Amino acid sequence: MLIKIIFMNSQKLVHRINKGALIATIVFAAPLRLLAADPCPEEVVRTGLSFCLKSPLAFDSIEDLVTGILNIFVIIATPIIVMFIIYAGFLYVTARGNAEQVSKATTALTYSIVGAVILLGAVALSAIIGGVVASFR
């Protein structure tokens, strides 16, 4: 009986993993098709039923796409980090010596600084990797 339960649970797990892998493939690999070269050049004479899918993205390579996504993330995250730092300062001011409130403010400030460091680290890592890749070309 125990073996049957373990077997059934492992089948459910495999089904979930397969389903997750399929979803991940669709979400992450399907947009890469849009980055391919122009699938329908204008000089080709078309006969019959055909269609053309042009990329709505203004990026020529995966590097440019990742850099664009990172830049958007930086633009969105920077004001959020600033607001959390201001919030932590407000918590410090309103704590008035209460140890629990000061601890909460310290935690909020620490998390906002850690978030800022992670954001700066991502930008720096992107620049370093981009430089290394460019040196191999």
GUDRENBA-80839 format. One record per residue: residue in one letter; y, z, x of N, C-alpha, C in turn. Coordinates in steps of 0.02 Angstrom, whole numbers, plus 32768, in hexadecimal, padded with zeros to 4 digits. Atoms other than C-alpha are relative to their C-alpha. Example, Ala and Ser with C-alpha at 12.3 -4.5 7.8 and 13.67 -1.06 7.14 Angstrom:
REM GUDRENBA-80839
A7FC58000802D7F1F81868267803C8000802D;S7FC57FFD7FD67FCB816582AC803780257FD9;
//
This chain:
REM GUDRENBA-80839
M7FC580008029800080008000803F8000802C;L7FC77FFC7FD38078802D808D800B7FBE8024;I7FFB80407FDE80527F8A80E7801D7FCC7FD1;K7FE5802F803180777F298047804B800A7FF7;I7FB87FF1800881207F80803480267FE8803D;I7FDF80177FC3814C7F5E80EA80047FB48002;F80018049800081187EA880D880337FE37FCF;M7FD080188032817F7E91803A8048800B8018;N7FBD7FF47FE682187EE1808A80117FD18039;S7FF3802F7FCA82057E728123800D7FBA7FE5;Q7FF28041801F81FF7DD980B380467FFD7FE4;K7FBB7FFD801A82A07E0F805F80327FFB8039;L7FD480027FC682EF7E29810980057FBA801D;V800080457FE782BA7D7C814580277FD37FD1;H7FDB8028803182FE7D3180A4804B800C8008;R7FB97FF17FF683A57D8A80BF801A7FE28040;I7FEB801D7FC083AD7D53817580077FB47FF9;N7FFC8049800983877C9E8145803C7FED7FD6;K7FC8800D802C84087CA480BB8042800A8027;G7FC47FF37FD884897CEF8132800B7FCB8034;A7FFA80357FCE84637C6D81B780197FBF7FE0;L7FEA803C8023847A7BE18139804A80057FEF;I7FBA7FF7801185207C2780FD802C7FFD803E;A7FDA80027FC2855C7C4281B080057FB8801B;T7FFF80467FE9852C7B8F81DD80317FD77FD7;I7FD38026802B85897B49814880498013800E;V7FBB7FE97FF786247BB48164801C7FEC8044;F7FE6800A7FBD86327B9D82207FF67FB9801A;A800E80427FE485E57AF28243801D7FC77FD6;A7FE68035802A86227A8D81AF80487FEC8011;P7FBC80157FEE86DC7A9481DF80037FDA8042;L800080247FC086AE7A53828D7FF87FB57FF6;R80078047800F867F79AE823D80437FDF7FF6;L7FBD801C800C87357997820E80257FF28041;L7FDF80097FC18765799F82C57FE67FC28026;A801D803A7FDE86FE790582F180327FC88003;A7FD4803A7FFA874C7860832080087FDF7FBC;D7FF18021803F879677F482987FC37FD97FE8;P803E8020801686FD77C18231800B7FBB7FE2;C7FF5804080208751772A81E3803C7FDD801E;P7FC880257FE387BB76BE825580167FC87FD0;E7FE3802F8030882D764781F97FE87FB8800C;E801280447FF387EF75A982507FBA7FED7FE6;V8043800F801A873F75B9820580077FE57FB9;V7FFE801D804387297547816F7FCB80237FD6;R802E7FDA802986DB75AA80E37FE57FD47FC7;T801F802480378661756080687FDA80337FD6;G80247FD2802B861875B87FD3802680417FF7;L7FE37FBE800C8636766E7FAA800380288041;S7FF87FD87FC3867C76D48039803980327FF6;F7FCA7FCF800486ED77688055801280158047;C7FE87FEA7FBF875077B180E3801A80477FFA;L7FEA7FBB8000876A7868810A802A800B803F;K7FD37FF37FC88801788981788008804B8009;S7FF87FB97FF18816793181CC804680177FED;P7FBD7FE6801188A47997817F801C802C8038;L7FEB7FD57FC988AD79FC822180267FD78034;A7FD780227FCD892C79D182A67FE7800F8046;F801C7FED7FBF88B87A0483347FD27FC98019;D802980347FE28864798E83AD7FBF801C801E;S803B7FE37FE087E57A0883F77FF480467FE4;I80117FBC8015878E7AAD83D8802F80338020;E7FD17FD37FDD88007AFF8459804180077FD9;D7FC17FFF8027889A7ACE83F57FF780257FBE;L800D7FDD803F884A7B0D83557FFD804B800A;V80057FB97FF3881E7BB683A08045801D8012;T7FBC7FE97FEE88CD7BC583EC802C80047FC2;G7FD97FFE803E891B7B9B83437FED803B7FD4;I80177FC7802988B07C1C82E880188041801F;L7FE97FC47FDE88DB7C9E836C804B800A7FF8;N7FB77FFA800A89957C78835D801080177FB9;I7FF57FE98045898D7C8C82A07FEE804A7FF9;F80147FBA800289307D3082B78035802D8020;V7FCC7FD97FDE89B67D6D8331803E80067FD3;I7FC58000802C8A417D3D82B87FF680307FC6;I800E7FD3803889ED7D9D822B7FF880488017;A80117FBC7FEB89B27E34828F803B8026801F;T7FC87FDE7FDE8A537E5982F0802A802A7FD0;P7FDA7FD5802E8ABA7E93825A7FD7803A7FE3;I802B7FCA801A8A257EF7821A7FFC80398033;I80027FCD7FCC8A177F5282C0804180268004;V7FBF7FDF7FFE8AD17F7582C28008802F7FC4;M7FFB7FD4803C8AC77FBA82107FD5803F8008;F802A7FC57FF58A38802E8242801F802F8033;I7FDD7FD47FD08A9B806E82D7803980257FDE;I7FCA7FE080268B2F809082647FE380357FD2;Y80217FD0802D8AB980E581E97FEA803F8027;A80147FC77FD78A7381538275803C802A8013;G7FC27FDB7FF18B25818282A7801780287FC3;F7FED7FDD803E8B4B81AE81F27FD3803D7FF5;L802D7FC780078AB0821C81EE801180388031;Y7FEB7FCD7FD08AEA8275828D803E80257FE7;V7FC27FE080168B96829582427FF2802E7FC5;T800C7FD8803C8B5282D6819D7FCC8037800B;A80327FCC7FF38ACC834381F0801F80458007;R7FDB7FC17FF78B4A83CC821E7FD58036801F;G80277FCE7FDC8AD0842182937FBC800F7FE2;N80417FF6801F8A3B841E821C7FCB7FDD802B;A8031801B7FD189A6840682907FD57FC97FE1;E802980338020894183A2821280277FBF7FF8;Q7FD6803C800889D1832A81EF800E7FDF8044;V7FF4801B7FBC89F6831782AA7FC17FDC8018;S803F80207FEE893E82EF82C67FF87FBD7FDC;K8004803E80268944826B823D80307FCC801C;A7FCF802E7FE389E1821F82897FE97FE78044;T801980147FBE8994821E83367FC87FCD7FF8;T80368030800E88FA81C582F1801B7FBD7FEB;A7FE2803F801789658143829880227FDB803A;L7FDF801F7FC689CB812383367FCD7FE58031;T803480177FD2892F811883A17FDF7FC17FE8;Y8020803C801B88DD809A832E802E7FC48002;S7FD280397FFE8979802F832580097FE78047;I7FFA80157FBA898A802E83E37FBF7FDD8016;V804080217FF088D0800383F57FFE7FBA7FE2;G7FFD8043802088E97F73837A802D7FD18026;A7FD2802A7FDA897D7F3483DE7FE17FEB8043;V802180107FC1891A7F3D84807FC97FCC7FF6;I80348031800F88897EDE8431801F7FBB7FF3;L7FDE803F800E89027E5983F280197FE18041;L7FE8801A7FC089537E47849E7FC67FEB802C;G803B80137FDA88A77E4484ED7FE27FBE7FEA;A80198040801988717DB6847C802A7FC68017;V7FD380347FE9890A7D5184AA7FF67FF4804B;A800A80077FB788F17D7585647FBD7FDF800F;L8042801D7FF588387D4C855C7FFF7FB67FEE;S7FFC80478013885E7CA9850380247FD88036;A7FDC80237FCB88DC7C7A858A7FD57FFA803F;I802B80027FC488627CA786167FC87FCD7FF7;I8036802F800C87D27C4685C9801B7FB97FFE;G7FE18042800188457BB385A680107FE78045;G7FF180137FBB887D7BB3865B7FC27FEE8028;V803F800E7FDD87CB7BB9869D7FE37FBD7FE8;V801C803E801A87937B2D862A802B7FC58017;A7FD480367FEA882B7AC386597FF67FF1804A;S800B800C7FB988047ADB87127FC07FD7800D;F803D80267FF787587A8C86F980087FB67FEC;R7FF68045801787A079EC86AF80187FD48036;
//
